[in-house]
Amino acid sequence: MKKILLSAIMLMSAFAASAQKGYTIKGQIGKLGKPAKAFLLTTRDGKQVLDSVPLVNGSFTFKGNAPSPMEATLRLKHDDAVEIPGKRIKIDGLNLILDNEDITITGKDSLKNAVVKGSTQTEESRRVDDFLHPIYAKLQALNKEYQDMPEVKKQDKDVILDLDKRAREVEKEIFDAKIGYVKKNPNSFMSLMVLNSTLAPGFDAIEMEKVYLTISPKLRDSYFGKEVGLRIATFKKTQEGVGAQDFAQPDVDGKMVKLSDYHGKYVLVDFWASWCAPCRRENPNLVKVYEQYKSKGFEILGVSLDKAADKAKWIKAIADDKLTWKQVSDLKGWENEAAAKYEVKAIPMNFLIDPNGKIIAKYLRGEALDVKIKEIFDQKSK
């Protein structure tokens, strides 16, 4: 019995020691001394934490504890020059992925050229970079091909379409390589980072949720893992095929308008603002499509991201651009509550909702909007 208790105590002590171990970063950058200073920036529970230590004969040390692997930025300030806002400065630094490990960083004269040892996740990050580099090189080659083209070719629609087609093929190759890595490495923190990098505007949240669930529960339960999961779950609310979230906001006269008021019609919820140049350039196209299909049951509901101080500019833009459909806004700018519900991070942005209240398309701009609405009403007329 005593042996069992002793073994249990030793096991608990070993676990406690392991949990308390934390990380140690030991750096040696030449023989740098005062006023040289090292800075370590980490993010914990969504809050940035900055630590700093002076270099003594080139040496510096940081100690801490990582509840789970986390991104960190290490920076070295070589002198005591004051940074001037707006003035570009050379930054000597490197990125790390911290776990509870002993890490050594050795360099002759700088961090950016230093050798990092002992950081398992950082080394894995570099392996992933090396793995993806040849594919990204194909995109760079396409960019160079475009840059080297004579102007006459840059104006050739067929040439540009071919270039776009090849670029999309490479982008799919990159995407497939990343998803393949995630599925093969469910216990690697890098899988979370790689998956997060695929969540570009318009990503398929339903499919990405399936990939996310292949990652180990322990990693999904980490701070960053929860962030990625929340991002997918939030975007899933505006995924094509899901029910549109209702909202109510006042129109230009203060009368409350609900999205659900449009039930039974096809409605395009258009997020824009009077100060948004791309939005204003898109408005003539919206006017054309609206005039063509409004009699057939097509509606637009404009949601402005203007602020209260700019209400007059909003109303003027409506008149100048001849927007005859209903316009609403809570006049909170980027804090617009409807925009927050729909995860609107850039404008113009829109969502097409069917008569049953389901999102059936989004990001419809230019010709794409005309094609989609025509397709819908052509089918209805058959």
Buried (B, 14 or more C-beta within 10 A) or exposed (E): EEEEEEEEEEEEEEEEEEEEEBBBBBBBBBEBEEEBBBBBBBBEEEEEEEBEBEBEEBBBEBEBEBEBBBBBBBBBBBEEEEEEEEEEEEEBBBEBBBBBBEBBBBBEBBBEEBEBEBBBBBBBBEEBEEBBEEBBEBBEEBEEEBEEBEEEBEEEEEBBEEBEEBBEEBBEBBBEBBBEBBEEBBEBBBBBBBBBEBBEEEBBBBEBBEBBEBBBEEBBEBBBBEBBBEBBEBBBBBBBEBEBBEBBBEBBEEEEBEBEBBBEBBBBBBBBBBBBEEBBEBBEBBBEBBEBBBEEBBBBBBBBBBBEEBBEBBBEBBEEBEBEBBBBBBBBBEEBEBBEBBBBEEBBBBBBBBEEBEBBBBEBBEEEBBEBBEEBBEEEEE
